[in-house]
């Protein structure tokens, strides 16, 4: 067979092992894996590199339309490509209008045309006002649904996202269960965190450490328990987003053992930063749930290695520089991290802590593909989409603002030495990023509809 692309001599992460072998691509799909492959239109020598499945980041905010000055499809998907992310699932906020019905979903599809460097799947929202739109969103191809138990959105903007109350969470779960799709949940107790935050802001100090203290661990654990109870009642499959404490993961693990269809994720920044360094970094490191202390971080690493945490995500939630000004309580909460998921996690998990390459492949790709039914993605396996990221190990570099493809060059990783590099990203057999030539100027991405 005359292949379109042949990747030779790389250490390839397969499902059960990582071996030096060759991978052949035909018509955007993986056609063969072996050591005796030849006859290809393009040959790429990956000697000395790790050839991993392209990352699937299942938690990304693109703010177009409505807040395109925060992040748009052009800059967001370019950053993904440069970071080794070949597909991501886009949250139903922070764009205006939020993606909560058939009309707003179509607006998203229309504004993204011709702009995407990577593939993108879509979350539909669950809010108190769109219960009757759940089935329409399902029919139109959303991969899953997302809700907030924490306060969110700008109530002066009626088209913005809105957090659920207990009834809309219960009724929304009941309706989503009929679709068979997953409800992803931001689990923080809104009433308690809002009031504790108000008291802390009034009494001071208005620091990031004080902000973290105003969102204690139990304010994550309680809504996780509540969500699990509702899932038991409704039969809804659920996923807990960005768990920042091991106690929250334990609730998920216990429920899964009891037969509840529930998983969870943690953000790369929770594995990397700790509370005591946040004020030195500044508001670019503010997020919720917050980045907790070293003890919490160590607990999350333990849970990740046990695979009680299904995947690491960016929760890429950028904004304009002015929104990061002010004190820790008034500044926008969100970390821009999409471009540095793969290199940071490879360095921290594989190189510094000894995670196997096979587990790394599951954490950044195949687990997310399985959970969200992205059936063509997630593995270096015959018949799957030819999505790859080439990683150069033991190759430290210091991240600079000008390295970032984001609309706004803000990130808590700026100035940090990262011990590995993404050198090439391939989407469906086509190079979308090369370290020597940069990100392609020809958008090759498409929406993934379920």
Secondary structure, 3 states (H helix, E strand, C coil): CCEEEEEEEEEEECCCCEEEEEEEEECCEEEEEECCCCCEEEEEECCCCEEEECEEEEEECCCCCCCCCCCCHHHHHHHHHHCCEEEEEECCCCCCCCCCCHHHHHHHHHHHCCCCCCEEEEEEECCCCCHHHHHHHHHCCCCEEEEECCCCCCCCCCCCCCCCCHHHHHHHHHHHHHHCCEEEEECCCHHHHHHHHHHHHHHCCCCHHHHHHCCCCHHHHHHHHHHHHHHHHHCCEEEECCCCCHHHHHHHHHHHHCCCCEEEEEEHHHHHCCHHHHHHHCHHHCCCCCCCCHHHHHHHHHHHHCCCCCEEECCECCCCHHHHCCCCCCCCCCECCHHHHHHHHHHHHHHCCCCCHHHHHHHHHHHHHHHCCCCCCCCCCCCCECCEEEEECCCCEECCHHHCCCCCCCCCCCCCEECCEEEEEEECCEEEEECCCEECCCCCCCEECC
